[in-house]
Amino acid sequence: MKYYRYLYTSDSIKKIEKYKLKLNTHNGFTSMYVILLSDNNDMLEIMNSIYLKLKYYRKHPKIVIGITKTYDEALDIVINIINESIEKTGSPNVKEYLKLRAKTRDFTI
């Protein structure tokens, strides 16, 4: 698994390293959702962590942008990311916004 430098998490996630370990060992929680960077476009994907156990995702790891316990929390984070992108860059291009945020240290939210 690859993780975004400034990983988004919901308030219900207390020990992020515990969740990362579960994802890395493919022993994920069934009630955990991940926000992934899409390969094809500048969108984000929300997926139950149980799907990351599939052989495809082991051979083709995705970049995890966020981790939440519920689907609704994941939706809230995606909406916040898109709003931040529009506010900071003037565009809903999420990939470019996340790259810019990761490269620039003083790029604060």
C-alpha positions in Angstrom: 0.0 0.0 0.0 1.1 3.5 -0.7 -0.1 6.4 1.5 -0.5 10.1 0.8 1.9 12.2 2.7 -0.9 14.1 4.5 -3.3 11.2 5.0 -6.9 12.3 5.7 -8.7 10.5 8.5 -12.0 10.8 10.2 -12.3 11.8 13.8 -13.3 8.2 14.7 -9.8 7.0 13.7 -7.6 7.3 16.8 -4.5 5.1 16.1 -3.7 5.5 12.4 -0.7 3.2 12.5 -2.9 0.4 13.6 -5.1 0.9 10.6 -2.2 1.2 8.2 -0.8 -2.1 9.6 -4.1 -3.8 9.0 -4.2 -2.5 5.4 -0.5 -3.5 4.7 -1.0 -7.0 6.0 -4.3 -7.3 4.1 -6.0 -8.1 7.3 -8.3 -5.1 7.1 -11.3 -4.3 9.1 -14.6 -5.0 7.3 -16.0 -1.8 8.7 -13.2 0.4 7.3 -13.3 2.5 4.2 -10.4 3.9 2.2 -10.3 6.9 -0.1 -8.1 6.1 -3.1 -6.7 8.1 -5.9 -8.1 6.9 -9.2 -5.8 5.7 -11.9 -7.8 7.0 -14.9 -8.9 10.5 -14.0 -8.6 13.2 -11.4 -11.3 11.7 -9.1 -11.3 9.9 -5.8 -12.7 6.4 -5.2 -14.3 5.2 -1.9 -13.9 1.5 -1.3 -14.5 -0.9 1.6 -11.1 -2.1 2.8 -12.1 -5.7 2.3 -11.7 -5.4 -1.4 -8.0 -4.5 -1.0 -7.5 -8.2 -0.2 -8.1 -9.1 -3.8 -5.1 -10.3 -5.8 -5.5 -7.4 -8.3 -4.9 -4.8 -5.6 -1.9 -6.7 -4.2 -0.2 -6.5 -7.7 -1.5 -3.0 -8.5 -1.4 -1.0 -5.2 -3.3 2.2 -5.1 -2.5 5.4 -3.3 -4.5 5.7 -0.1 -5.6 9.3 0.5 -7.8 8.8 3.5 -9.1 6.2 6.0 -12.5 6.2 7.7 -14.7 3.9 9.6 -17.9 4.6 7.7 -19.0 5.4 4.2 -20.6 8.6 5.3 -17.4 9.8 6.8 -15.5 9.0 3.6 -18.1 11.0 1.6 -17.6 14.0 3.9 -13.8 13.8 3.5 -14.1 13.6 -0.3 -16.4 16.7 -0.3 -13.9 18.5 1.9 -11.0 17.7 -0.4 -12.9 18.9 -3.5 -13.9 22.1 -1.7 -10.3 22.7 -0.6 -9.1 22.1 -4.2 -11.6 24.7 -5.6 -10.8 27.2 -2.8 -7.0 26.9 -3.1 -6.5 26.3 -6.9 -9.8 27.5 -8.4 -10.2 24.0 -10.0 -11.8 20.8 -8.9 -8.8 18.9 -10.2 -8.1 16.8 -7.1 -4.9 15.1 -8.4 -3.2 18.4 -9.1 -4.3 19.8 -5.8 -3.0 16.9 -3.8 0.3 17.0 -5.7 0.7 20.7 -5.0 -0.2 20.2 -1.3 2.4 17.4 -1.0 5.2 19.3 -2.7 4.7 22.7 -1.0 5.4 22.8 2.8 3.8 26.1 3.4 0.7 25.2 1.5 -1.7 25.1 4.5 -5.4 24.4 4.7 
